[in-house]
Amino acid sequence: MKPKKYSREETDRRFSRVGSTPLPVDSPYYNEVSIAFLSTTPRQQQRKATSSTHPSTPSGTDLPPETEIKQEPPETVLATPVPPGEITFGSFVLPFAVDGSGEELPEDKWEQLEFLQDKVPARCVFLGEINSELDHSPGLTWVTEDYYYLLPWDGPEYDWGLFRVSWDDNWGKFGWSPDARIKGITDPKEAARQLFGALMELWGRHENAAYRDFLRSI
């Protein structure tokens, strides 16, 4: 069967219906076969140019050409030897004693200290003591005498607690002072260093020589 022949005017009209541009008369493709093909082939929409930096679309995934595929950067691993723990400041209840004010303390200062230290469980870690004088106001100093302990915490809320047997220079007696707790640190030495270092910053004692020496000794 011979293909149907079309006049030039009829061919141009058929091209305009499908959105094609008429071929020049002298084009080698201007013949019955190409005319029949172009007249029955729908015009395809022109795709937007895509950047070569984008990763190729996985096979079988139908995404519109304007869809931008973002490639996440590789995860950066920070080489920190010990991550900082989560520290909570403030007083808390010591499991082995009520507030020292509820107990009848001996009158002698050193008997008071011995009385309270005898109540500290053996599982607590004694970190050391600080004896120093702090400037309170012009012509007035504040005597600091603290005995620090690290308490292993019972329960999932924290890992360690830091408390001290502290001399109250105002009332002239020893008492309990639970100061801070930490979560996320299992090593006792690191927990003690982070807790005491955080207290130094909180109290503004980071320039005090006695406190700096104590931190180095832990």
Residue pairs with C-beta under 8 A, 6 or more apart in sequence:
3 32
3 33
3 36
4 32
4 36
5 32
6 14
6 32
6 35
8 25
11 22
11 35
11 39
12 22
14 35
14 39
15 21
15 22
15 38
15 39
16 22
18 38
18 39
18 41
18 42
18 43
19 43
20 38
20 43
23 29
23 30
23 34
24 30
47 65
48 65
48 66
50 65
54 68
54 69
54 71
55 69
55 71
57 63
57 69
63 69
82 185
82 187
82 190
83 184
84 184
84 194
85 159
85 182
85 183
85 184
85 185
85 191
85 194
86 182
86 183
86 184
87 180
87 181
87 182
87 194
87 195
87 198
88 158
88 180
88 181
88 182
88 183
89 179
89 180
89 198
89 199
89 202
90 179
90 180
91 177
91 178
91 179
92 161
92 178
92 181
93 178
94 151
94 163
94 176
94 178
95 154
96 119
96 120
96 121
97 103
97 116
97 119
97 176
99 175
99 176
100 116
100 174
100 175
100 176
101 175
103 115
105 112
105 115
105 116
105 173
105 174
106 112
106 115
109 167
109 172
109 173
109 174
112 173
112 174
113 147
113 165
113 174
116 165
116 174
116 175
116 176
117 147
117 165
120 126
120 149
120 165
123 152
124 149
124 150
124 151
124 152
125 149
125 150
125 188
125 192
126 147
126 148
126 149
127 148
127 149
127 150
127 192
127 196
127 214
127 218
128 147
128 148
128 214
128 217
128 218
129 145
129 146
129 147
129 148
130 144
130 145
130 146
130 148
130 210
130 211
130 214
131 144
131 145
131 210
132 143
132 144
132 208
132 210
132 211
133 141
133 142
133 143
133 144
134 141
134 142
134 144
134 208
135 141
135 142
136 142
142 169
143 167
143 169
144 167
144 169
144 210
145 166
145 167
145 169
146 164
146 165
146 166
146 167
146 177
147 164
147 165
147 166
148 162
148 163
148 164
148 196
148 214
149 162
149 163
149 164
149 165
150 160
150 161
150 162
150 188
150 191
150 192
150 195
151 160
151 161
151 162
151 163
152 159
152 160
152 188
153 159
153 160
153 161
153 181
157 181
157 183
158 181
158 182
158 183
159 182
159 183
159 184
159 185
159 186
159 191
160 181
160 182
160 185
160 188
160 191
160 192
160 195
161 178
161 180
161 181
161 182
162 178
162 179
162 180
162 181
162 182
162 192
162 195
162 196
162 199
163 176
163 177
163 178
163 179
164 176
164 177
164 179
165 174
165 175
165 176
165 177
166 174
166 175
166 176
166 177
167 173
167 174
168 174
168 175
179 195
179 199
180 195
180 198
180 199
181 195
182 191
182 194
182 195
185 191
185 194
189 218
192 218
193 215
193 218
196 214
196 215
196 218
197 215
199 205
200 206
200 208
200 211
200 212
200 215
205 211
206 212
